[in-house]
Amino acid sequence: MLDSRPPRSTKLSTKLATDPLFASCPDRRGTGSEKWDRWAGQEILPMWVADMDFQTDPVILEAIHGAVKHGVFGYTHEPPGFAPALAEHLLKRHGWQIDPASVVGMPGVVNGLAITARLLTEPGDEILTFTPIYPPFLTLPALAGRRCKQVALARRQDRWEIDWDALAAAVSPTTKLLWLCHPHNPTGMVFSPNDLLGLAEFAERHGLRIVSDEIWADLVLDETAGHLPLAAIDHPAARRAITLVAPSKTWNLAGLGCAAGIVPEAHLRRQWRGAGGGLVPMVNPLGYAAAEAAWRHGDPWRQRLLGLLREHAARVEAAVSQIPGLAWLPPRATYLAWIDCRGTGVADPFAACLAAGLGPSDGLDFGAAGFIRLNFACPTSRLETGLSRLKTAFSALSTD
Ligand SMILES: Cc1ncc(COP(=O)(O)O)c(C=O)c1O
């Protein structure tokens, strides 16, 4: 049975990770990398946006090379192997049986969210979401003429939890949709079966639809837990839910623009493209080739990556516990460290990090001033440099 307990801390190895797959990575400077160009020319180590510094899995590269060799890059819809590959992956990894006919390819999970706002709500309606949260959850509703209703997650001593009272207080007759992020970015929270059932019941009671963004589902670090898709719960509101997935976080493919929605209702699938208002392009054929290879053949690589990420989470834990005023809960999933800097007394922790040569994400963008988010999916030596700059950021300021 899955539960909400935090992970037991992984034993910290004193040597640097030696897995040759992840010991080094290509230099991304000057390649148009959003992550690396943000502070181009400055001595700032970028540990912000959620892409990894590693090359993708060689089996995926091979599939992309195969598609390039074919040499025709015309308009492409879901190739015949795409939906079955995803269905097999979901069954094998998460015990969830889906109908391949319910799969819709799309260029990204964010535009999938934007489409669901238009498909499932009317202008002026409210979309509920748990904060802190990945920034597009906060900004997309207004771009569609809808309103974002934020409900803060509660931090208990050793875990993040749904604040059911706050959720009940937030819902109103104009609330029509719940956007869940599961596993949750930025806290790394994995919602438990009881949470998911509670949310399905809540949705049913209040006539809400649920869209579950499960882009992080294949990066669960907590070995005592697994990922249970919301839509796999035996409840009518869960069976109607739309799930958004992608191989992009797990296999570092974000630039290839390929994601998928599991959209159980045929009439919504028919309306999907139209709801994009002509602004959402088709997926490119290289993205489809990469996604199918990832889901079919990418598990050994993913397992090795998880080993590295677990070790890195332990390294972050060791560093954060030595810096007075910093606090965090180890993420149960993702490669993101959500760090509470409020105890340091530093007014702008993001600026303090930049001054020390470290480029995290600013918690403000996630609706949480005083926090930073650190991406630890990089070679171990680079992580150690980042963690030493984190220490500098706060020791320098606390002695002022
Ligand atoms: C929760 C979540 N959803 C969506 C995305 C982005 O998805 P895409 O690049 O497919 O639009 C991210 C990227 O970090 C994310 O963390």
The ligand as a Tripos MOL2 file, in Angstrom:
@<TRIPOS>MOLECULE
LIG
   16    16     1     0     0
SMALL
NO_CHARGES

@<TRIPOS>ATOM
      1 C1          4.6860   19.8320  -13.5020 C.3       1 LIG1
      2 C2          5.1940   20.1830  -14.8600 C.ar      1 LIG1
      3 N1          4.3430   20.1990  -15.8900 N.ar      1 LIG1
      4 C3          4.7540   20.5240  -17.1370 C.ar      1 LIG1
      5 C4          6.0760   20.8410  -17.3780 C.ar      1 LIG1
      6 C5          6.5040   21.2240  -18.7540 C.3       1 LIG1
      7 O1          5.9840   20.3540  -19.6750 O.3       1 LIG1
      8 P1          6.1690   20.6060  -21.2310 P.3       1 LIG1
      9 O2          7.5890   20.9750  -21.4580 O.co2     1 LIG1
     10 O3          5.7870   19.2810  -21.8220 O.co2     1 LIG1
     11 O4          5.2120   21.6750  -21.6100 O.co2     1 LIG1
     12 C6          6.9920   20.8420  -16.3310 C.ar      1 LIG1
     13 C7          8.3800   21.2250  -16.5540 C.2       1 LIG1
     14 O5          9.1650   21.3240  -15.6700 O.2       1 LIG1
     15 C8          6.5300   20.4990  -15.0400 C.ar      1 LIG1
     16 O6          7.3600   20.4770  -14.0060 O.3       1 LIG1
@<TRIPOS>BOND
     1     1     2 1
     2     2     3 ar
     3     2    15 ar
     4     3     4 ar
     5     4     5 ar
     6     5     6 1
     7     5    12 ar
     8     6     7 1
     9     7     8 1
    10     8     9 2
    11     8    10 1
    12     8    11 1
    13    12    13 1
    14    12    15 ar
    15    13    14 2
    16    15    16 1
@<TRIPOS>SUBSTRUCTURE
     1 LIG1         1 GROUP 0 **** ****
